[in-house]
């Protein structure tokens, strides 16, 4: 039986701090760019449409590859399984962050290169990236559950949900 890790363990808060810092960096970049980029003449609809489309593509990519990880080996001890689960969670979280952040970074370049580029060009991309990060990077029940499900596909409990203070899935009741 896996020993549950309390929600107050250092892993969960440090992971939330890391995710929040990564997400907050987009706001800091936006503040810095607001000093450098010109004021908008008009609202750039074409760049925003491209950014939203890129966000949909990124979401589909994240759903396809962002949660893939081999199952934990059944012969691992509970402590070894928990340690591997945490390591894999962090690696996958950083990968998902990089994919989600790409739209904001590309929007920085677009804001400088496009003839009608402005701070709004960046803000559109940053907003799309932040939405992707809330859905895929922040350690909420959905992303933690998806990674835990992948880790536990071989039958070994990961303890990942419990590390974040989430409840483990119970038995399925059929009527």
Buried (B, 14 or more C-beta within 10 A) or exposed (E): EBEBBEEEBEBBEEBBEBBEEBBEBBEEBBEEBEEEBEEBEEEBEEBBEBBBEBBEEBBEBBEEEBBEBEBBEEEBEBEEBBBBBBEBBBEBBEBBBEBBBBBBBBBBEBBBEBEBBBBBBBBBBBBBBBBBBBBBBBBBEEBBBBBBBBBBEEEBBBBBBBBBBBEBEEEEEEE
